[in-house]
Amino acid sequence: MVKKSRYLAWFEEIARTDVGVVGGKNASLGEMVRAMDAQGTKVPPGFATTADAYRSYLTENGLDEGLGARLAELADGRASLQQTGASIRAAIVGGTWPAAIRDEIVAAYRALGARVGRNDPAVAVRSSATAEDLPDASFAGQQETFLNVRGEAALLAACRKCYASLFTDRAISYRQLKGFEHQKVALSIGIQLMVRSDIGGSGVMFSIDTESGFDKVVLINAAWGLGENVVQGTVNPDEYQVYKPFLDNPALSPILEKSLGEKERKLVYAGEAGGSTRNVPSSKAERETFVLSDAEILALARQACAIERHYGQPMDMEWARDGESGELYIVQARPETVQSRADVGALRSYKIKDKGAKLLTGLSVGDAIAAGEVCMIESAADIDRFVDGAVLVTSTTDPDWVPVMKRARAIITDHGGRTSHAAIVSRELGLPAIVGTGNATHLLHDGQEVTVSCAEGDHGFVYAGIAEYEVEELHLDAVPKTRTEVMLNLANPAAAARWWRLPADGVGLARMEFVISNVVKVHPLALTRFDQLTDPEARDQIARMTRGYPDKADYFVDKLAMGLSRIAATWYPHPAIVRMSDFKTNEYADLLGGRQFEPAEENPMIGFRGASRYYSDAYRDGFALECRAIKRLREEMGFDNVVVMIPFCRSPEEADRVLEVMAANGLTRGEAGLQVYVMCEIPSNVILADEFAKRFDGFSIGSNDLTQLTLGVDRDSAQLAGLFRERDPAVQWMIETVIARARANGRHIGLCGQAPSNDPEFARLLVKAGIHAISVTPDSFLAVKQHVAAAEREGS
């Protein structure tokens, strides 16, 4: 596609097929300028030098033979990596520009200034290796980028440095790792107009979940100022997740997650004259504010989807927002190189068992667990002392660290988000990593034994000592098809996407109380009655957590709706049955600000819980917030697959009161397709099943509570553990009876208790009784599915 010149082409003259001429980054930029502009994707204008320009520069400066000799010395062990890289870079930077190449670069730079109406415009000067961003190699950060370059002399100097950066120590090491021949790789330079993101914001965006490979979300990281801080992982950025399938509907706002990062510094222009950049502390207001508005998050996500559709594969993009115009730009796009190539035939499940004290928390990268001794390295100058197989602990990484990262068992950093350098490289190397811990380098020390767990959702944990854990492989080709639905019990929104490849029939139990305790963390009445809160410490904490919310109740609704949305999204359009909150009073009291609003009960297990709370003046305000969250989840976010389930409903009269309160809060059974189920966990639910069937669309058997209340056995009692049996004839009679009554009334009937997860044989009894669905923990899904298939074969 390149046609203008042997040495230079404008972006609009370049296609993605020109990787061999202008490298992956520049070919992608050209493709977007040509193909995506009509679709609303803005790319800053610019031009690229060609691979021929690089080769001519080397040849006319007489560098080819010297480069070959130095690389041969490295290969033979006669020179170190550091010696080789330094001598080659010095030779390239010391070269002079061939007149033809120099004149074309200068003329194009002047023409770019004329296009935008500025003399000596500020540009970004980016390296684009002709072998980079191939399907099996990301080349993440291997070459240099120079920002805010102004003036012809500064531009030519930056271009020489770009050429030299093809031989940074990290780039040489990476090519050796990937098997690329050094002198067969050339370098193109992209010269692109700077977006004034120094006074705006910028970041990284993926059209796939970088941890699970879930292909229906866009992941966006954002920070103030220029984007290098996010790319290099020197700040903890904001993180947003958006559900792609709903983006075509402008009436919906399918933002699944908004996480506020510290964004402790920002990269800005060092000055108008001469260019360059510097890091400055961000203001307190900036640290406490999201970089992007909801409208901007959705706009960027739509651009990510458009780019992915055009390229026909998941993409890794960099974006920038101009602080003067407010315009959003895509400044780079390349194929995502890890999750899009992951083995989809098997899932490896890690489960931590005996573990030490929790030392640190950060963002998890990958889903594995690793244990070993800490090797603390705070500067790249000290990487020679790294011990193979140790857990690398450092403040942040950049591409210079790659040679040592590949020798690590796991990685822990103080700074960085899920799209930082440390995260990207760890993912590519298949290493568990925990980034953005804040203080790992202060709390850990050399030789300390730790366990790094990335198997517990979005957040990773560092535990003291060498923990016991087990690894199990689930082979998806071994999952049989069944008539009986097999669904999943889920509580943690952060872990839901880990299981998205399981061919589950939906979510049979999503526990709202887990989202409240782990995501919201505040008692709902402490928000609706904040002025009455007497605990000064709780008031201060809640005020900090709800900053940005003029109405503190909106905080509860937002956090709860987004937390549940991540569960509902994972298997959409299959049903996601969300159980309304089922805390006991002592558990509610443990929420921030909760003790003031909860009674002290002798036996909370059979006390003020479930349905009885929802219509009571003592909790009605809190239940209203739960209803608002469900309404937002279904109507504003688009997850109409959500089914509401009422727990611990003791009588038909109580059911009527709950349904009345729900309707008063905008959730009317039958409207907009809303289905309402009831938990079957009290003997009265079985005895009066016909009456409950008139009021609800389905039943879900909670075998734990049903066993407890049928046998009169405290399920938490160690002394009575031998009496707690779901297979007891009395319990089996209860289960078989309610299945029969539900079917006779044309109602859906499932079971979401722990019994089939602990004892897959129990699933056979349920199938024979005619149950419609069984919901189990993800790690027992395959075993239960196999038992269900066997039971169906036996009964056919």
N, C-alpha and C positions, 0 to 999 in steps of 0.2 A: 504493500500500500504506500510505503514511503516513496516520494517522487521528486521532492524539491531539489535536493542537493545530496552530494555524497557525504557531507559532513553534518548536515542539520536539517531538521524538519519541524514544522509547527505541529502542535498537538492534533489539530483537526485534519492533518495529513497522515496520521498514524492510526493503524488498526491493531487489534490484539494479536494478529498473526505476525506482527513485526517484532516479536520478542528477541529474535536473533539479531536484530538491527539496533533496537533501542532499549532492550531489557524489559523485564516484566512490569515494573512500576510505570515506566513511560508508555509502554504499549497499552496498558490498562487505562492510563489517563487519556491517551489519544482516542481509544475506543469510546470512553464515556463522553468526551467532547463531541465526537461525531454522532454517536447513537442515542445518547441519553438527554441531550439538551431539550429536545422536543417534549420529553416526558417530565420536565421540570427539575432535573438534576443539574445543579450549577457546579461547574468546575472552573477554578481560576485559570485564566489563559496563560499560555507559555509555549515553550519549544524545547526540543531535545537535541543533543548532539548524538551522533551515531557511533556504532562500534568501529567503523572505519576511521572516524576522527581519533578515537583512542589509539588504534593500532598505528595510525600515521604519526601521532605524537610520540609514541615509543620509538618507532623506526627512525624518524628524523632527528631524535635526540640520541640515537645510537644505544638504546637501552635494552633491546631484545636479548642480546647475547649475555649481558651482565645479569639480567633477571634470571635467565636460564641457569647460569653458573651458580648463583646464590641459592636458588631453589634446589639444585642438585646437591649442594653442600648440606642443606637442611635434610634432604632425603637420606644422605649417607651418614648423617650424624656428626658431620664435621663442623656444623654451626647450630646454635640454638634457635628456637622459634623467635625469640626476642631479637637476637642479632640479625637474623635474616629479614624480619619485617622492618626493623629500623633502617637498615641499609637500603632496601628497595624503596621505601617511602621517601627517604632523603634524596635518592637519585631522581625520582619522578617529580617531586616538588621543585628540585633544582633545575628542571628542564625549561626550555623556552618554547613559546608557542610558534608552530609553523604559521607563516603569515596568512595563508588561505583560511585556516581554521579560526585563527584569532579574528580576522576581519569579519567572518560570517557570524561569530558569536556576538561581536560588538554591534554589527548592523541589526541583528535580530533583537538585541536588547534595546536599541534605540527605537526600533519599530514597535516593540511591546510598550515602551513609554508613550509613543504617539497614539497607540490604540486606547490607552487608558487616560491620556491627557496629562501625563506627568513626566518630567525629566528625571532621570536616574531613579526609576521606581524601585521600591524595596522588593526583593525577590527571595524565594526559597531556592536553594541550590541542592538538588537531591541526587544521590547516586542510584543507578539502576543497572545492576549486573545482568549480562545477557543470558545467564543461566538461572537467574533467581526466580522465585515464586513459581517454580514448576510444581506439578502435582505432588511430588515426593520430597520437596525441600522448601522451607519458608524463607531461608536466608534472612530471618528477622534481625534487623539492625546490624547486619554485618558490615555495611559501608556507612559513610558519614553523610549527614545532612547539615547544611549551614543555613541559618535563618536570618532574615533582615539584612541581606547583603545589598549594598547600595553603591552605585558607581561602576564604571567599566573596569578600572584597575582592581577593585575589590572582587568583582565578579570573576575576572580571569584568575585571580589568586585562589578563590574558592573552588574553581573548576579544577585547578591543578591538585588541590588537596583532595577533591573527590576521586580523581584518578589514583592518587596515592593510597586512598582508603581501601582500594581493592586488595591491598596487601597489609591491612591491619593484622595483628597476631590472631585475632578472633576469626577473621575471614579466611586466613590461611588454614587455621585449624579446622574450621567448619568444612571447607572444601575437601580436606583430607578425610574427614569423617564421612562425607557423602560420596567420595570417590570421583570428584570433579578434577580434571587436569587444570592446573593453575593457569597456564598460558593459552588454554583454549577458551577461557572466560574473558570477555571484554567488558568495558564499562561505558554506559551512556550516562550523560548528565541531563537531568531535567531542570530547566530554569522556569520557575512558575511564580506568577504575581503573588505577593504575600497578601493574605486576608488579615484584616486588623483584629485577629483573635487575641492579640495581646491585651486589648481592652474589651474583649468579648469572652468567648470560651471555646473550648475545643476538646477533642477526645477521640476515642476509638469505638467502632461499632462492628458487630458480627451478626450475620443473618442466620445464626445457629447458636444454640446454647453451647458455650465452650467447654463445659464440664461433662454434660450428659450426652451431647450430640442431639438433643431434642430439636427437631427441625422446624418447629412451629413458633419459635420465638426469635425476636431480635434483641440482642444484648447491647446496651449503650453505656459507655463510661464517659464521664464528663468532669472537667476541671476548669478553673479560671485561667486565662492567659493562653499562651501558645501550647501546642499539643505534646511537646517532647517530654514534659513531666509525666503525662499519662503513659506514653509509650515506654519510657524508661522505668516507670514504677517508682518515681521519687515522691509521689503524693498518693494519698488514698482518695480516689475520686468518688463522685456520685455514681450510683449504678441504677440503671433502669432496665426493665424487661417488658416487652410488648408482644401480645399474641397476634401473629401475622394473619391468620384466616379472617379476622374481623376488621382488618384495616380498610377494606373496600367499602365498609358501611360508615359514612360520615356521622351517623347518629350515635355511634358507639365510641367508647373510650377504653379500649382493652389494654390498659397499662397494668401489668401484673405485679410490678414491684418498683418501688422508689426508695432507694437507700441513700441516705445523706452521708457523703464522705467528708473527712476532715479538711481536705484541700488546703493544707497548711501553708503552701507557697504557690506562687504563680510566676511563669516565665514571661517577661515583657521585653520590649525594645530597650536597649541600653541608652539609646539616644538617636536623634534624627541624623546626625552627621556620622558617616562611616559605618553605620549599621551595628551589628552584634546584638546580643541579648544578655539578660541577667535575671536571676531569680530574686524575688522580693517576697516578704511575708504577705499573705492575703489578710484582708481585714476580718475582724470578728463577724461582721455582717455577712461577708462572703462565705466564711466557713459555715455559717448557720443557714445559708440559703441554697436551694437547688440551683444549679447552673441553668437548667432548661425548664421552661414552662411545659405544661401538659401538651399544649398545641405544638410546641417545638419537638417534643419527644415523639409525638405521632407523625409529624412531618418527616423527621429523620427516618423513622421506622419505615414509612412508605417508600422513601428513596432507597433504603436498603433492600426492600422487596423488589422494587423495579430493577435495581442493579443485579440482584440474584437471578431474576427471570431472564434478563438479557444474557447473562453469562451462562445460565443453565447449571449453576452449582453454588454451594454456600460461599459467601464472600466475607473477607476481612477488610474493613474500610476505616479511613481516618477522615474526620469531619472538622469543620471550623465554623464558628459564627462571627461575622464581622461586627465589631462593637460600634461602628459608625452607622452602618445601614441596617443591621439586624438580620441580614441575609445569612442563610445556612449554605455552606459549600461542602462538597466532597473533594478532598485534596489527594486521596489515594484510594485505590481498591485493588485487591489481589485475592486469589483463591484461598479459602481456608484450607489448611493442610493437615489437620489432625483428626477432628471428629468426622469429617466427610469421608475419611478413608478407614474409619474404625471398623473392626470386625463386628458385624451385626448378627452373627450366628450364635454368639454365646454372651452371657452376662456373668461377670465375676462378682460375686457378693462377698464383702468383707464384714465380719462381725467381731467387734471387740468384746472380750470377756473380762477377765480380771485386769484391772487397770489401777494405776497410781493416782495421786492427786493431780487435779487439772492445774497446769502451770500457765498456759497461754491460750488465747483464742484469736483466730484471724479468718480470712477467707480461704476456703479449701480449693485446691486445684487437683483434679482427679478424684477418684473415689477409693483409693487404696489406703492401706495402713503399712507403716514401716517403723522399725525400731533400731536404735544404734546409739553410738556415742557422739556427742556434739563436737564439731570442729568450728570454732568461732574465728571468722576472718572478716575484719572490718574494712580492709582496703585491698584493692586488686593487686597492689604491690606485694601483698603477702600470700598470694594464692599458691606459691610454691610449697608452702608448709601444709597444704591440705592433705588429710589422711584418706586414702581410698576407702570407700564404703562407709564413711562417716555421714552424720547429718550436718549439712552445711547451714550455718547460721550467720547471717550478715544483715546489714542495714537495707541494702538494695543491690540489684545486679544490673549490669549492662552487658553488651556483647563481649566485652573482654573476659567475662567470667565463664563463657561457654565451655572452654577446655576443662575447667574444674567441676562445673555443674554435672557434666556427663559421668563423672566418677563418684558422685554423691549417692547416698541411699535415699535421702529426702532433703528438702530445702525449706528453710524458714527465714522470712525476711521481716524487717520492721515496717517497711513501706510497700506501697503498690496495690493495685487492684487486679481484677481478674483478666485484664488485658495488658498488664505490665509485662516487661521483658521477662522477669522471673517466671511469671505464669505461663507465658507462651512457650518458652524453652522447656520448662518442666513438663508441660503437656506433650510436647514433641518427643521428649526423651522418655515419656512414660513414668515420670517420677511423681510421687505425692509431694505436694508443696503447700505450705500455709503462708500466705502473704498478708501484709498489712496488720501484723500483730501489734505494732506500736512500740513494743519494748523488749523484743526477744534478746537483743544484744545486751540489755541491762540485766535481765533475769537469768539467762542461761550462761553456762561456763564450759570451757574446754573439758572434754573427758566425761561430762555428765551423761548418764544414760537416760534417754527419753524415748517416748513412743509418739509418732506423728500419725494422727488419725484424720483422714479425709473422707471417712466412710459414714459420716453422721449428718450429711446434708450440706447446705451452703457454707456453714462455718466449720473450720477445722480446729482440732484441739491438740495441744501438746500435753502429754501426761508424763509424770515422773516415773522413771524406771522402764523396764522392758515388759510391756503388757502381753498377756496372752490374747491371741485372736485366731480366728479360723477363716479360711477362704473356701468358697464353694462356687463351682461353675454351673450355671444354668444354661443348658443347650436348648435354644429356641426350637430347633428342628425336632426336639423330643416332646414338644407340647402337643397332646392330642386334641382333637376337636370334640366338644361335648354339647349336648342339648341343654343341660343344666348350666346356667351362667355361673362362672367363677369370677368373682370381683375381688377388689383389694380393700383392706382396712388401712387407712392412712391417717396420720396425725400431723406430721411435720411437712409443711408446704415446701421447705427447702430440699427435702429428700424425694419429693414426688417424681420429679423429672428423671431421677436415676433409673426408674423402673418403666419408662415410657415404652420401651420395646416389648414389654410383656404383653401378650395378646389377651389382656383382661377385658371383661365385659363392662368395665366401668369401676366406679368406687362405691363399694357397699356401705362404707362407714368412713366419713370424714369427721373427725372429732373437733368441734368448734372450740372446746375449752383448751385444747393444746395451742391453738393459734392465739387465743386470748392470753394465755399465760406466757408464751414464748415470743410473741410478736407485739401484741398490744401492751401487756404487762401491767395495765392499770385497771382497777376495779371500775366498772362503768358508772357506778353512782358517785365515785370520787371525781368524775368528769361532769356529770349532770348536776351535781350538788357541790361543785368545787368551793363555792363561797362558804359552805358549812363545814368544810374540812378543818379539823382541829389539830392534826399532826403537822407541825411546821416543816419537818424534814420531808414528809411525803408531798406537801404543797410545793416545796422548792423543786423536787425531782419531777413532779408532774408538769410544773411550769416550764422546765427545761425541755421535757420530752414533747410538749405540745406547742412549742414555739412555732409561729407561722399559722396557727389555727385560732382565729378570733373566737370561734365557738369550739370549746375543748371537746365536745361530744363528737365533732366531725373527725377528730383524730381517731377515736375508737372505730367509727364507721369505715374510714379510709383503710386503716391498717387491717381490720378484720376482713373487709371485702377483698383487698388485694391478697392477703394471705390465703383465703379460701379459693381465690381465682386460680392460683397456681396448681391447686389440686384439680379443680374443675376443668382446667385447660388441658391437662395432660392426656385425658382420654375422651375429650369432646369428639363427637356428640353423644357418646355413651353416658348414661346417667351418673351423676355424682350425688350420693345421698349424704346430705350434711345434717348431722345431729345438732340441734340447738344446744346451748351450753348445759352441761351436766356436772358442774362442780358440786361438791358437797360444801356445806357452810364453812368448814375449816379450811377448805381449799380456796374458796372465794376470799376468805379473810387474809390469805397469804398474798393476794394481789396488792399492788401498791395502793395504799389508801383504803384497803378493804376492811380492816378490823373495826372501823367505826360503824360499818353498815351491816355487819353479820352477827347473828345471835350465837351464843355458845351452846352447843348441843351435846348431850351425852352420847347419842348414837347418830352421827351425821349420815351414815349409810342409808338409814331409812327415815331421815328427817326432812328438812326443808330443802328439797332438791327437785330438779326436773320441772315437770309441768306445774307443780304447785307454786312455783316462784313467779311464773310468767304473768299471772293475772293478779298477783298479790301487790298491794300498795307498797310493800317492802322492797319489791324488785321491778315493778312494772316499767319504770323509766329505763332500767338496764335492758330489759327484754325489747323495748321499743328500739334501742340502738341495734340490737341483734337483727331485728326485722328490717331496719333501714339498710344494714349491710347486705342482707340477702336480696333486698329489692334492687340495690345498686348492682350487685353481682349479676343478677338476672337481666335487668332492664337497661342499665347504662353501660355495663361492660359486655353484655351479650351472652352470658352463660346460662341460657335457658334450659340446659341439661341438669341444673341443680334441683334436687328434690329435697324438701324440708322434712326432717324427722323429729318427732316429739318424744323425749325420753321420760321414763318414770311417770307415766300417766295412769293414775290409780283407778279412775272410774269414767264412764261415758259422760257424766255430768261435767267432770273436770275437762274432758276433751272439748265439750261445747264451749266452755269458758275460754280455753286457750285459742280455739279457732276464731272466736269473737274478737279477742284482743289482737290476733294476727291480722284479721280483716281491717280492724281500726287503724293498723299501721301499714296498710297498703298491700298485704299479702292475703288475698282471698283465694281459698282453694278452688281450683278450676279456672280461674281467670289467668289469661296469658299462658295457659298450659301448666299452671302450678299444681304439682302433686304434693300431697302431705302424707307421710307415713307415720306410724306409731311404733315405738319400741315395744316388743313383747318380752317383758322381763319380770312381770309381777303375775302371780297366779290369776289375779282377777282379769288380766288381759286374755288369758286362755278361757276362763270360765264364761266371760261375757264377750267372746270373740265376735259373735254375730252383731252385737251392739257397736263394738268398736269398728267393725267393717262398714257400718252405715256412715261413719264419720271420717274414715281415712281411706286412702287409695291403696295402702299396702301395710304389711307388717314386716318388721325385722326382729328376729329373735335374738335377744341378748342372753346367751347361754350362761354367762357368768352369774349375773344377778338372778336369773330364773332358777338356776341350780341352788344358789344361796337361799332364796326365799321359799323354794319348794321344800328343801331339806332342813331349813333352819340352821344352816351351817355358815359361820363367818368365813368367807373365802380367804381372808387374810390371816386366819388362825393357823399357826404351825401345828398346834396340838390336834386340830381337827382336819388336817390336810387329807388324811386317809379317807375321810367321809365325804369329801367334796368330789363328786363324780357325776359328770354329765351323762354317763351311761347308766346311772341308777334307773331302775324301772319307772320310778315316779317321774323323774325328769323326762325320760324318753316318752312317757305317756303324754306329758304336757306338750312336748314338741310335736309329736305325731298328731295330737288333737288339734292344735292351732293350725298346723299345715292343712289338715282336712277341712277345717272351718273356713280358712281363708280361700281355699280353692272353691269350695261350695258357694262362696259369696262373690266369686270372680275377682278376688283381690290378690295382688302380688304378695308372695311370701318368701322371705330370705332369712338367712342366719348370719349374724356378724360377730358372734362370740368367738372366744379364743379356742374352743374345743377342736374344730377341724385343723387349726394351725398346729396345735400341740399333738393331735392324734388324727392324722389323715384318714384312718380307718373309720372315724366317726362320720366322715363325709359319705361313706357308703350307706349308713343308716338313713341319712337325710335324703339321699337320692331315692332310696326305696320308698320313703314316706311321701315322695312327690314334691319336694321343695323346688321352687323356681330358681333360686340363686343362693350361692354360698360365698361369703366374703371372708378373706383370709389375709394374713400378713404376707408381704411380697416374697419373703424368703421361703415360704412354704407353698407358694403358688403351684410350682411344678408338681410336687408330690400330691397335693390335693387334686389337681387337674387329672393326674393319672389314676387316682383312686375313683374319681367321679366317672371317668371313661370306662373303667373296669366295671363299676356298678351298673352303668347303663347297658353295657354288653350283656351282663348277667341277667338283667331284667328284660331284655328285648327278646 
